């Protein structure tokens, strides 16, 4: 993993931006915790979709936005939408969050 370009570190952000990012992380964590399912009626299907979302999130498709942007789209959105349709919104949030975390931590160009 290579070092990020200069100017892209937490300490380089203005204080207001750091407070904003921290607030978004706290609110998002609360929202994720609030979406935890109360029961698991389709646990095998949930586990299969969770695993497929995590596995396919490592498969990134480069978007033709700009050659320098490096923007990608994860194939895991298919598993996320399937979870939404088959399991409902609460389990789908967990599946999508796991896929997003995997996409942001596996095979990334910058930390």
Jmol script that loads the backbone (N, CA, C; Angstrom):
load data "model"
ATOM      1  N   UNK A   1       0.845  -1.167   0.000  1.00  0.00           N
ATOM      2  CA  UNK A   1       0.000   0.000   0.000  1.00  0.00           C
ATOM      3  C   UNK A   1       0.895   1.236   0.000  1.00  0.00           C
ATOM      4  N   UNK A   2       0.702   2.122  -0.938  1.00  0.00           N
ATOM      5  CA  UNK A   2       1.546   3.302  -1.030  1.00  0.00           C
ATOM      6  C   UNK A   2       0.999   4.417  -0.144  1.00  0.00           C
ATOM      7  N   UNK A   3       1.819   5.393   0.092  1.00  0.00           N
ATOM      8  CA  UNK A   3       1.428   6.523   0.928  1.00  0.00           C
ATOM      9  C   UNK A   3       0.454   7.418   0.164  1.00  0.00           C
ATOM     10  N   UNK A   4      -0.485   8.046   0.887  1.00  0.00           N
ATOM     11  CA  UNK A   4      -1.415   8.948   0.207  1.00  0.00           C
ATOM     12  C   UNK A   4      -0.701  10.200  -0.283  1.00  0.00           C
ATOM     13  N   UNK A   5      -1.268  10.846  -1.293  1.00  0.00           N
ATOM     14  CA  UNK A   5      -0.666  12.087  -1.768  1.00  0.00           C
ATOM     15  C   UNK A   5      -0.639  13.133  -0.654  1.00  0.00           C
ATOM     16  N   UNK A   6       0.303  14.073  -0.757  1.00  0.00           N
ATOM     17  CA  UNK A   6       0.403  15.117   0.265  1.00  0.00           C
ATOM     18  C   UNK A   6      -0.907  15.895   0.345  1.00  0.00           C
ATOM     19  N   UNK A   7      -1.314  16.206   1.566  1.00  0.00           N
ATOM     20  CA  UNK A   7      -2.518  16.992   1.765  1.00  0.00           C
ATOM     21  C   UNK A   7      -3.764  16.160   1.982  1.00  0.00           C
ATOM     22  N   UNK A   8      -3.651  14.833   2.006  1.00  0.00           N
ATOM     23  CA  UNK A   8      -4.828  13.994   2.182  1.00  0.00           C
ATOM     24  C   UNK A   8      -4.809  13.266   3.522  1.00  0.00           C
ATOM     25  N   UNK A   9      -4.368  13.896   4.558  1.00  0.00           N
ATOM     26  CA  UNK A   9      -4.332  13.272   5.870  1.00  0.00           C
ATOM     27  C   UNK A   9      -5.315  13.936   6.813  1.00  0.00           C
ATOM     28  N   UNK A  10      -5.667  13.208   7.872  1.00  0.00           N
ATOM     29  CA  UNK A  10      -6.609  13.736   8.862  1.00  0.00           C
ATOM     30  C   UNK A  10      -6.057  15.026   9.474  1.00  0.00           C
ATOM     31  N   UNK A  11      -4.786  15.053   9.799  1.00  0.00           N
ATOM     32  CA  UNK A  11      -4.209  16.226  10.447  1.00  0.00           C
ATOM     33  C   UNK A  11      -4.131  17.433   9.509  1.00  0.00           C
ATOM     34  N   UNK A  12      -4.210  17.200   8.218  1.00  0.00           N
ATOM     35  CA  UNK A  12      -4.163  18.301   7.244  1.00  0.00           C
ATOM     36  C   UNK A  12      -5.526  18.958   7.038  1.00  0.00           C
ATOM     37  N   UNK A  13      -6.591  18.322   7.533  1.00  0.00           N
ATOM     38  CA  UNK A  13      -7.926  18.906   7.391  1.00  0.00           C
ATOM     39  C   UNK A  13      -8.104  20.080   8.347  1.00  0.00           C
ATOM     40  N   UNK A  14      -8.891  21.071   7.958  1.00  0.00           N
ATOM     41  CA  UNK A  14      -9.223  22.145   8.903  1.00  0.00           C
ATOM     42  C   UNK A  14     -10.047  21.575  10.065  1.00  0.00           C
ATOM     43  N   UNK A  15     -10.008  22.257  11.204  1.00  0.00           N
ATOM     44  CA  UNK A  15     -10.714  21.779  12.396  1.00  0.00           C
ATOM     45  C   UNK A  15     -12.206  21.590  12.121  1.00  0.00           C
ATOM     46  N   UNK A  16     -12.825  22.490  11.376  1.00  0.00           N
ATOM     47  CA  UNK A  16     -14.255  22.361  11.080  1.00  0.00           C
ATOM     48  C   UNK A  16     -14.541  21.089  10.279  1.00  0.00           C
ATOM     49  N   UNK A  17     -13.664  20.758   9.356  1.00  0.00           N
ATOM     50  CA  UNK A  17     -13.841  19.539   8.573  1.00  0.00           C
ATOM     51  C   UNK A  17     -13.668  18.303   9.439  1.00  0.00           C
ATOM     52  N   UNK A  18     -12.727  18.329  10.373  1.00  0.00           N
ATOM     53  CA  UNK A  18     -12.538  17.202  11.282  1.00  0.00           C
ATOM     54  C   UNK A  18     -13.768  16.991  12.151  1.00  0.00           C
ATOM     55  N   UNK A  19     -14.343  18.082  12.659  1.00  0.00           N
ATOM     56  CA  UNK A  19     -15.560  17.980  13.481  1.00  0.00           C
ATOM     57  C   UNK A  19     -16.708  17.432  12.647  1.00  0.00           C
ATOM     58  N   UNK A  20     -16.832  17.905  11.417  1.00  0.00           N
ATOM     59  CA  UNK A  20     -17.909  17.434  10.541  1.00  0.00           C
ATOM     60  C   UNK A  20     -17.759  15.940  10.247  1.00  0.00           C
ATOM     61  N   UNK A  21     -16.569  15.502   9.888  1.00  0.00           N
ATOM     62  CA  UNK A  21     -16.339  14.090   9.582  1.00  0.00           C
ATOM     63  C   UNK A  21     -16.615  13.234  10.814  1.00  0.00           C
ATOM     64  N   UNK A  22     -16.152  13.680  11.980  1.00  0.00           N
ATOM     65  CA  UNK A  22     -16.392  12.931  13.216  1.00  0.00           C
ATOM     66  C   UNK A  22     -17.892  12.838  13.511  1.00  0.00           C
ATOM     67  N   UNK A  23     -18.624  13.917  13.293  1.00  0.00           N
ATOM     68  CA  UNK A  23     -20.070  13.908  13.534  1.00  0.00           C
ATOM     69  C   UNK A  23     -20.781  12.954  12.572  1.00  0.00           C
ATOM     70  N   UNK A  24     -20.365  12.948  11.317  1.00  0.00           N
ATOM     71  CA  UNK A  24     -20.975  12.041  10.346  1.00  0.00           C
ATOM     72  C   UNK A  24     -20.705  10.591  10.720  1.00  0.00           C
ATOM     73  N   UNK A  25     -19.497  10.301  11.189  1.00  0.00           N
ATOM     74  CA  UNK A  25     -19.165   8.935  11.604  1.00  0.00           C
ATOM     75  C   UNK A  25     -20.009   8.520  12.808  1.00  0.00           C
ATOM     76  N   UNK A  26     -20.180   9.402  13.778  1.00  0.00           N
ATOM     77  CA  UNK A  26     -20.981   9.082  14.965  1.00  0.00           C
ATOM     78  C   UNK A  26     -22.441   8.857  14.589  1.00  0.00           C
ATOM     79  N   UNK A  27     -23.001   9.744  13.786  1.00  0.00           N
ATOM     80  CA  UNK A  27     -24.407   9.605  13.381  1.00  0.00           C
ATOM     81  C   UNK A  27     -24.594   8.356  12.520  1.00  0.00           C
ATOM     82  N   UNK A  28     -23.659   8.081  11.638  1.00  0.00           N
ATOM     83  CA  UNK A  28     -23.744   6.875  10.821  1.00  0.00           C
ATOM     84  C   UNK A  28     -23.639   5.609  11.647  1.00  0.00           C
ATOM     85  N   UNK A  29     -22.788   5.612  12.654  1.00  0.00           N
ATOM     86  CA  UNK A  29     -22.668   4.448  13.536  1.00  0.00           C
ATOM     87  C   UNK A  29     -23.954   4.230  14.322  1.00  0.00           C
ATOM     88  N   UNK A  30     -24.551   5.314  14.781  1.00  0.00           N
ATOM     89  CA  UNK A  30     -25.830   5.198  15.474  1.00  0.00           C
ATOM     90  C   UNK A  30     -26.905   4.656  14.534  1.00  0.00           C
ATOM     91  N   UNK A  31     -26.932   5.165  13.316  1.00  0.00           N
ATOM     92  CA  UNK A  31     -27.908   4.674  12.343  1.00  0.00           C
ATOM     93  C   UNK A  31     -27.718   3.205  12.019  1.00  0.00           C
ATOM     94  N   UNK A  32     -26.481   2.767  11.921  1.00  0.00           N
ATOM     95  CA  UNK A  32     -26.199   1.359  11.669  1.00  0.00           C
ATOM     96  C   UNK A  32     -26.651   0.504  12.849  1.00  0.00           C
ATOM     97  N   UNK A  33     -26.371   0.958  14.052  1.00  0.00           N
ATOM     98  CA  UNK A  33     -26.800   0.216  15.244  1.00  0.00           C
ATOM     99  C   UNK A  33     -28.319   0.185  15.360  1.00  0.00           C
ATOM    100  N   UNK A  34     -28.974   1.267  14.973  1.00  0.00           N
ATOM    101  CA  UNK A  34     -30.437   1.313  15.041  1.00  0.00           C
ATOM    102  C   UNK A  34     -31.081   0.395  14.012  1.00  0.00           C
ATOM    103  N   UNK A  35     -30.366   0.060  12.960  1.00  0.00           N
ATOM    104  CA  UNK A  35     -30.910  -0.799  11.913  1.00  0.00           C
ATOM    105  C   UNK A  35     -30.637  -2.282  12.144  1.00  0.00           C
ATOM    106  N   UNK A  36     -30.007  -2.614  13.244  1.00  0.00           N
ATOM    107  CA  UNK A  36     -29.776  -4.033  13.511  1.00  0.00           C
ATOM    108  C   UNK A  36     -31.112  -4.760  13.583  1.00  0.00           C
ATOM    109  N   UNK A  37     -31.236  -5.856  12.858  1.00  0.00           N
ATOM    110  CA  UNK A  37     -32.507  -6.594  12.867  1.00  0.00           C
ATOM    111  C   UNK A  37     -32.819  -7.133  14.259  1.00  0.00           C
ATOM    112  N   UNK A  38     -34.096  -7.154  14.586  1.00  0.00           N
ATOM    113  CA  UNK A  38     -34.528  -7.665  15.882  1.00  0.00           C
ATOM    114  C   UNK A  38     -34.642  -9.185  15.875  1.00  0.00           C
ATOM    115  N   UNK A  39     -34.849  -9.754  14.712  1.00  0.00           N
ATOM    116  CA  UNK A  39     -34.891 -11.218  14.580  1.00  0.00           C
ATOM    117  C   UNK A  39     -34.220 -11.604  13.268  1.00  0.00           C
ATOM    118  N   UNK A  40     -33.874 -12.854  13.142  1.00  0.00           N
ATOM    119  CA  UNK A  40     -33.158 -13.355  11.971  1.00  0.00           C
ATOM    120  C   UNK A  40     -33.955 -14.498  11.344  1.00  0.00           C
ATOM    121  N   UNK A  41     -35.051 -14.210  10.653  1.00  0.00           N
ATOM    122  CA  UNK A  41     -35.885 -15.299  10.119  1.00  0.00           C
ATOM    123  C   UNK A  41     -35.226 -16.080   8.985  1.00  0.00           C
ATOM    124  N   UNK A  42     -34.366 -15.451   8.204  1.00  0.00           N
ATOM    125  CA  UNK A  42     -33.714 -16.101   7.062  1.00  0.00           C
ATOM    126  C   UNK A  42     -32.203 -16.043   7.250  1.00  0.00           C
ATOM    127  N   UNK A  43     -31.720 -16.692   8.282  1.00  0.00           N
ATOM    128  CA  UNK A  43     -30.310 -16.545   8.632  1.00  0.00           C
ATOM    129  C   UNK A  43     -29.368 -17.111   7.572  1.00  0.00           C
ATOM    130  N   UNK A  44     -29.754 -18.197   6.909  1.00  0.00           N
ATOM    131  CA  UNK A  44     -28.887 -18.779   5.873  1.00  0.00           C
ATOM    132  C   UNK A  44     -28.816 -17.845   4.661  1.00  0.00           C
ATOM    133  N   UNK A  45     -29.960 -17.300   4.266  1.00  0.00           N
ATOM    134  CA  UNK A  45     -29.986 -16.357   3.149  1.00  0.00           C
ATOM    135  C   UNK A  45     -29.216 -15.083   3.500  1.00  0.00           C
ATOM    136  N   UNK A  46     -29.387 -14.609   4.727  1.00  0.00           N
ATOM    137  CA  UNK A  46     -28.656 -13.428   5.179  1.00  0.00           C
ATOM    138  C   UNK A  46     -27.153 -13.674   5.131  1.00  0.00           C
ATOM    139  N   UNK A  47     -26.716 -14.801   5.640  1.00  0.00           N
ATOM    140  CA  UNK A  47     -25.292 -15.128   5.648  1.00  0.00           C
ATOM    141  C   UNK A  47     -24.755 -15.248   4.224  1.00  0.00           C
ATOM    142  N   UNK A  48     -25.521 -15.868   3.337  1.00  0.00           N
ATOM    143  CA  UNK A  48     -25.079 -16.017   1.952  1.00  0.00           C
ATOM    144  C   UNK A  48     -24.943 -14.657   1.264  1.00  0.00           C
ATOM    145  N   UNK A  49     -25.906 -13.763   1.490  1.00  0.00           N
ATOM    146  CA  UNK A  49     -25.842 -12.441   0.878  1.00  0.00           C
ATOM    147  C   UNK A  49     -24.728 -11.586   1.504  1.00  0.00           C
ATOM    148  N   UNK A  50     -24.509 -11.746   2.796  1.00  0.00           N
ATOM    149  CA  UNK A  50     -23.428 -11.025   3.460  1.00  0.00           C
ATOM    150  C   UNK A  50     -22.071 -11.442   2.906  1.00  0.00           C
ATOM    151  N   UNK A  51     -21.878 -12.734   2.771  1.00  0.00           N
ATOM    152  CA  UNK A  51     -20.611 -13.247   2.235  1.00  0.00           C
ATOM    153  C   UNK A  51     -20.436 -12.840   0.780  1.00  0.00           C
ATOM    154  N   UNK A  52     -21.502 -12.935  -0.015  1.00  0.00           N
ATOM    155  CA  UNK A  52     -21.381 -12.565  -1.426  1.00  0.00           C
ATOM    156  C   UNK A  52     -21.135 -11.066  -1.587  1.00  0.00           C
ATOM    157  N   UNK A  53     -21.722 -10.245  -0.713  1.00  0.00           N
ATOM    158  CA  UNK A  53     -21.472  -8.808  -0.777  1.00  0.00           C
ATOM    159  C   UNK A  53     -20.016  -8.502  -0.454  1.00  0.00           C
ATOM    160  N   UNK A  54     -19.480  -9.178   0.552  1.00  0.00           N
ATOM    161  CA  UNK A  54     -18.078  -8.950   0.925  1.00  0.00           C
ATOM    162  C   UNK A  54     -17.124  -9.462  -0.153  1.00  0.00           C
ATOM    163  N   UNK A  55     -17.418 -10.609  -0.718  1.00  0.00           N
ATOM    164  CA  UNK A  55     -16.535 -11.161  -1.750  1.00  0.00           C
ATOM    165  C   UNK A  55     -16.564 -10.328  -3.023  1.00  0.00           C
ATOM    166  N   UNK A  56     -17.750  -9.932  -3.446  1.00  0.00           N
ATOM    167  CA  UNK A  56     -17.850  -9.178  -4.703  1.00  0.00           C
ATOM    168  C   UNK A  56     -17.447  -7.711  -4.536  1.00  0.00           C
ATOM    169  N   UNK A  57     -17.350  -7.226  -3.295  1.00  0.00           N
ATOM    170  CA  UNK A  57     -16.922  -5.839  -3.116  1.00  0.00           C
ATOM    171  C   UNK A  57     -15.448  -5.659  -3.461  1.00  0.00           C
ATOM    172  N   UNK A  58     -14.694  -6.734  -3.445  1.00  0.00           N
ATOM    173  CA  UNK A  58     -13.284  -6.649  -3.849  1.00  0.00           C
ATOM    174  C   UNK A  58     -13.143  -6.541  -5.366  1.00  0.00           C
ATOM    175  N   UNK A  59     -14.200  -6.873  -6.091  1.00  0.00           N
ATOM    176  CA  UNK A  59     -14.200  -6.787  -7.551  1.00  0.00           C
ATOM    177  C   UNK A  59     -14.699  -5.401  -7.938  1.00  0.00           C
ATOM    178  N   UNK A  60     -13.807  -4.528  -8.342  1.00  0.00           N
ATOM    179  CA  UNK A  60     -14.147  -3.144  -8.635  1.00  0.00           C
ATOM    180  C   UNK A  60     -14.072  -2.887 -10.132  1.00  0.00           C
ATOM    181  N   UNK A  61     -15.059  -2.182 -10.624  1.00  0.00           N
ATOM    182  CA  UNK A  61     -15.111  -1.813 -12.033  1.00  0.00           C
ATOM    183  C   UNK A  61     -14.719  -0.345 -12.135  1.00  0.00           C
ATOM    184  N   UNK A  62     -13.745  -0.032 -12.957  1.00  0.00           N
ATOM    185  CA  UNK A  62     -13.320   1.359 -13.147  1.00  0.00           C
ATOM    186  C   UNK A  62     -14.376   2.126 -13.931  1.00  0.00           C
ATOM    187  N   UNK A  63     -14.743   3.282 -13.421  1.00  0.00           N
ATOM    188  CA  UNK A  63     -15.725   4.128 -14.089  1.00  0.00           C
ATOM    189  C   UNK A  63     -15.014   5.082 -15.046  1.00  0.00           C
ATOM    190  N   UNK A  64     -15.563   5.266 -16.239  1.00  0.00           N
ATOM    191  CA  UNK A  64     -14.908   6.134 -17.227  1.00  0.00           C
ATOM    192  C   UNK A  64     -15.231   7.611 -17.015  1.00  0.00           C
ATOM    193  N   UNK A  65     -15.125   8.080 -15.784  1.00  0.00           N
ATOM    194  CA  UNK A  65     -15.418   9.485 -15.494  1.00  0.00           C
ATOM    195  C   UNK A  65     -14.259  10.357 -15.959  1.00  0.00           C
ATOM    196  N   UNK A  66     -13.084  10.033 -15.488  1.00  0.00           N
ATOM    197  CA  UNK A  66     -11.883  10.752 -15.864  1.00  0.00           C
ATOM    198  C   UNK A  66     -10.719   9.799 -15.668  1.00  0.00           C
ATOM    199  N   UNK A  67      -9.729   9.917 -16.479  1.00  0.00           N
ATOM    200  CA  UNK A  67      -8.586   9.018 -16.356  1.00  0.00           C
ATOM    201  C   UNK A  67      -7.846   9.218 -15.041  1.00  0.00           C
ATOM    202  N   UNK A  68      -7.879  10.425 -14.509  1.00  0.00           N
ATOM    203  CA  UNK A  68      -7.135  10.711 -13.290  1.00  0.00           C
ATOM    204  C   UNK A  68      -7.940  10.469 -12.024  1.00  0.00           C
ATOM    205  N   UNK A  69      -9.256  10.295 -12.127  1.00  0.00           N
ATOM    206  CA  UNK A  69     -10.079  10.214 -10.922  1.00  0.00           C
ATOM    207  C   UNK A  69      -9.917   8.892 -10.193  1.00  0.00           C
ATOM    208  N   UNK A  70      -9.792   7.803 -10.916  1.00  0.00           N
ATOM    209  CA  UNK A  70      -9.648   6.504 -10.274  1.00  0.00           C
ATOM    210  C   UNK A  70     -10.936   6.023  -9.639  1.00  0.00           C
ATOM    211  N   UNK A  71     -12.090   6.546 -10.041  1.00  0.00           N
ATOM    212  CA  UNK A  71     -13.368   6.166  -9.453  1.00  0.00           C
ATOM    213  C   UNK A  71     -13.726   4.740  -9.851  1.00  0.00           C
ATOM    214  N   UNK A  72     -14.254   3.998  -8.884  1.00  0.00           N
ATOM    215  CA  UNK A  72     -14.647   2.618  -9.124  1.00  0.00           C
ATOM    216  C   UNK A  72     -16.065   2.384  -8.624  1.00  0.00           C
ATOM    217  N   UNK A  73     -16.658   1.330  -9.126  1.00  0.00           N
ATOM    218  CA  UNK A  73     -17.975   0.887  -8.682  1.00  0.00           C
ATOM    219  C   UNK A  73     -17.846  -0.576  -8.317  1.00  0.00           C
ATOM    220  N   UNK A  74     -18.390  -0.935  -7.186  1.00  0.00           N
ATOM    221  CA  UNK A  74     -18.278  -2.303  -6.708  1.00  0.00           C
ATOM    222  C   UNK A  74     -19.414  -3.152  -7.271  1.00  0.00           C
ATOM    223  N   UNK A  75     -19.105  -4.395  -7.554  1.00  0.00           N
ATOM    224  CA  UNK A  75     -20.105  -5.334  -8.057  1.00  0.00           C
ATOM    225  C   UNK A  75     -21.018  -5.788  -6.921  1.00  0.00           C
ATOM    226  N   UNK A  76     -20.670  -5.474  -5.684  1.00  0.00           N
ATOM    227  CA  UNK A  76     -21.461  -5.926  -4.541  1.00  0.00           C
ATOM    228  C   UNK A  76     -22.844  -5.288  -4.475  1.00  0.00           C
ATOM    229  N   UNK A  77     -23.095  -4.271  -5.281  1.00  0.00           N
ATOM    230  CA  UNK A  77     -24.421  -3.651  -5.268  1.00  0.00           C
ATOM    231  C   UNK A  77     -25.504  -4.639  -5.682  1.00  0.00           C
ATOM    232  N   UNK A  78     -25.167  -5.623  -6.467  1.00  0.00           N
ATOM    233  CA  UNK A  78     -26.151  -6.654  -6.827  1.00  0.00           C
ATOM    234  C   UNK A  78     -26.584  -7.436  -5.590  1.00  0.00           C
ATOM    235  N   UNK A  79     -25.637  -7.808  -4.739  1.00  0.00           N
ATOM    236  CA  UNK A  79     -25.976  -8.507  -3.493  1.00  0.00           C
ATOM    237  C   UNK A  79     -26.734  -7.592  -2.544  1.00  0.00           C
ATOM    238  N   UNK A  80     -26.379  -6.315  -2.520  1.00  0.00           N
ATOM    239  CA  UNK A  80     -27.071  -5.364  -1.650  1.00  0.00           C
ATOM    240  C   UNK A  80     -28.530  -5.200  -2.057  1.00  0.00           C
ATOM    241  N   UNK A  81     -28.768  -5.044  -3.345  1.00  0.00           N
ATOM    242  CA  UNK A  81     -30.152  -4.900  -3.815  1.00  0.00           C
ATOM    243  C   UNK A  81     -30.948  -6.185  -3.631  1.00  0.00           C
ATOM    244  N   UNK A  82     -30.296  -7.321  -3.812  1.00  0.00           N
ATOM    245  CA  UNK A  82     -30.969  -8.598  -3.579  1.00  0.00           C
ATOM    246  C   UNK A  82     -31.351  -8.729  -2.110  1.00  0.00           C
ATOM    247  N   UNK A  83     -30.476  -8.320  -1.214  1.00  0.00           N
ATOM    248  CA  UNK A  83     -30.786  -8.354   0.218  1.00  0.00           C
ATOM    249  C   UNK A  83     -31.955  -7.433   0.536  1.00  0.00           C
ATOM    250  N   UNK A  84     -31.990  -6.279  -0.090  1.00  0.00           N
ATOM    251  CA  UNK A  84     -33.100  -5.351   0.140  1.00  0.00           C
ATOM    252  C   UNK A  84     -34.426  -5.951  -0.316  1.00  0.00           C
ATOM    253  N   UNK A  85     -34.409  -6.581  -1.478  1.00  0.00           N
ATOM    254  CA  UNK A  85     -35.650  -7.160  -2.007  1.00  0.00           C
ATOM    255  C   UNK A  85     -36.092  -8.399  -1.239  1.00  0.00           C
ATOM    256  N   UNK A  86     -35.158  -9.244  -0.842  1.00  0.00           N
ATOM    257  CA  UNK A  86     -35.528 -10.518  -0.220  1.00  0.00           C
ATOM    258  C   UNK A  86     -35.643 -10.455   1.302  1.00  0.00           C
ATOM    259  N   UNK A  87     -34.875  -9.589   1.940  1.00  0.00           N
ATOM    260  CA  UNK A  87     -34.831  -9.582   3.399  1.00  0.00           C
ATOM    261  C   UNK A  87     -35.426  -8.338   4.034  1.00  0.00           C
ATOM    262  N   UNK A  88     -35.533  -7.266   3.284  1.00  0.00           N
ATOM    263  CA  UNK A  88     -36.049  -6.024   3.847  1.00  0.00           C
ATOM    264  C   UNK A  88     -34.928  -5.055   4.176  1.00  0.00           C
ATOM    265  N   UNK A  89     -35.298  -3.845   4.625  1.00  0.00           N
ATOM    266  CA  UNK A  89     -34.297  -2.792   4.809  1.00  0.00           C
ATOM    267  C   UNK A  89     -33.317  -3.014   5.957  1.00  0.00           C
ATOM    268  N   UNK A  90     -33.753  -3.548   7.089  1.00  0.00           N
ATOM    269  CA  UNK A  90     -32.839  -3.692   8.228  1.00  0.00           C
ATOM    270  C   UNK A  90     -31.690  -4.653   7.927  1.00  0.00           C
ATOM    271  N   UNK A  91     -31.944  -5.882   7.483  1.00  0.00           N
ATOM    272  CA  UNK A  91     -30.816  -6.750   7.141  1.00  0.00           C
ATOM    273  C   UNK A  91     -30.001  -6.236   5.955  1.00  0.00           C
ATOM    274  N   UNK A  92     -30.666  -5.549   5.020  1.00  0.00           N
ATOM    275  CA  UNK A  92     -29.956  -5.037   3.846  1.00  0.00           C
ATOM    276  C   UNK A  92     -28.943  -3.963   4.236  1.00  0.00           C
ATOM    277  N   UNK A  93     -29.248  -3.180   5.263  1.00  0.00           N
ATOM    278  CA  UNK A  93     -28.295  -2.167   5.725  1.00  0.00           C
ATOM    279  C   UNK A  93     -27.030  -2.843   6.249  1.00  0.00           C
ATOM    280  N   UNK A  94     -27.171  -3.937   6.963  1.00  0.00           N
ATOM    281  CA  UNK A  94     -26.023  -4.649   7.496  1.00  0.00           C
ATOM    282  C   UNK A  94     -25.194  -5.249   6.353  1.00  0.00           C
ATOM    283  N   UNK A  95     -25.886  -5.842   5.373  1.00  0.00           N
ATOM    284  CA  UNK A  95     -25.196  -6.430   4.218  1.00  0.00           C
ATOM    285  C   UNK A  95     -24.440  -5.342   3.453  1.00  0.00           C
ATOM    286  N   UNK A  96     -25.084  -4.208   3.216  1.00  0.00           N
ATOM    287  CA  UNK A  96     -24.448  -3.117   2.473  1.00  0.00           C
ATOM    288  C   UNK A  96     -23.278  -2.522   3.250  1.00  0.00           C
ATOM    289  N   UNK A  97     -23.426  -2.381   4.556  1.00  0.00           N
ATOM    290  CA  UNK A  97     -22.337  -1.826   5.367  1.00  0.00           C
ATOM    291  C   UNK A  97     -21.126  -2.758   5.370  1.00  0.00           C
ATOM    292  N   UNK A  98     -21.363  -4.041   5.455  1.00  0.00           N
ATOM    293  CA  UNK A  98     -20.249  -5.000   5.415  1.00  0.00           C
ATOM    294  C   UNK A  98     -19.544  -4.955   4.062  1.00  0.00           C
ATOM    295  N   UNK A  99     -20.318  -4.870   2.980  1.00  0.00           N
ATOM    296  CA  UNK A  99     -19.723  -4.772   1.653  1.00  0.00           C
ATOM    297  C   UNK A  99     -18.945  -3.479   1.462  1.00  0.00           C
ATOM    298  N   UNK A 100     -19.481  -2.367   1.977  1.00  0.00           N
ATOM    299  CA  UNK A 100     -18.790  -1.081   1.857  1.00  0.00           C
ATOM    300  C   UNK A 100     -17.493  -1.074   2.661  1.00  0.00           C
ATOM    301  N   UNK A 101     -17.539  -1.652   3.859  1.00  0.00           N
ATOM    302  CA  UNK A 101     -16.318  -1.726   4.674  1.00  0.00           C
ATOM    303  C   UNK A 101     -15.258  -2.569   3.976  1.00  0.00           C
ATOM    304  N   UNK A 102     -15.680  -3.692   3.400  1.00  0.00           N
ATOM    305  CA  UNK A 102     -14.740  -4.550   2.690  1.00  0.00           C
ATOM    306  C   UNK A 102     -14.157  -3.829   1.480  1.00  0.00           C
ATOM    307  N   UNK A 103     -15.003  -3.101   0.752  1.00  0.00           N
ATOM    308  CA  UNK A 103     -14.530  -2.381  -0.423  1.00  0.00           C
ATOM    309  C   UNK A 103     -13.506  -1.313  -0.057  1.00  0.00           C
ATOM    310  N   UNK A 104     -13.678  -0.701   1.103  1.00  0.00           N
ATOM    311  CA  UNK A 104     -12.782   0.367   1.521  1.00  0.00           C
ATOM    312  C   UNK A 104     -11.504  -0.130   2.179  1.00  0.00           C
ATOM    313  N   UNK A 105     -11.440  -1.413   2.501  1.00  0.00           N
ATOM    314  CA  UNK A 105     -10.256  -1.915   3.192  1.00  0.00           C
ATOM    315  C   UNK A 105      -9.445  -2.928   2.370  1.00  0.00           C
ATOM    316  N   UNK A 106     -10.045  -3.568   1.389  1.00  0.00           N
ATOM    317  CA  UNK A 106      -9.326  -4.544   0.569  1.00  0.00           C
ATOM    318  C   UNK A 106      -8.912  -3.934  -0.762  1.00  0.00           C
ATOM    319  N   UNK A 107      -7.683  -4.177  -1.152  1.00  0.00           N
ATOM    320  CA  UNK A 107      -7.162  -3.748  -2.452  1.00  0.00           C
ATOM    321  C   UNK A 107      -7.395  -2.257  -2.719  1.00  0.00           C
ATOM    322  N   UNK A 108      -7.024  -1.411  -1.768  1.00  0.00           N
ATOM    323  CA  UNK A 108      -7.165   0.033  -1.951  1.00  0.00           C
ATOM    324  C   UNK A 108      -5.812   0.617  -2.372  1.00  0.00           C
ATOM    325  N   UNK A 109      -5.852   1.713  -3.114  1.00  0.00           N
ATOM    326  CA  UNK A 109      -4.615   2.339  -3.573  1.00  0.00           C
ATOM    327  C   UNK A 109      -3.966   3.130  -2.445  1.00  0.00           C
ATOM    328  N   UNK A 110      -4.782   3.816  -1.643  1.00  0.00           N
ATOM    329  CA  UNK A 110      -4.275   4.627  -0.550  1.00  0.00           C
ATOM    330  C   UNK A 110      -4.981   4.228   0.724  1.00  0.00           C
ATOM    331  N   UNK A 111      -4.281   4.353   1.845  1.00  0.00           N
ATOM    332  CA  UNK A 111      -4.844   4.037   3.146  1.00  0.00           C
ATOM    333  C   UNK A 111      -5.850   5.092   3.545  1.00  0.00           C
TER     334      UNK A 111
END
end "model"
wireframe off; spacefill off
backbone 0.3
color backbone group
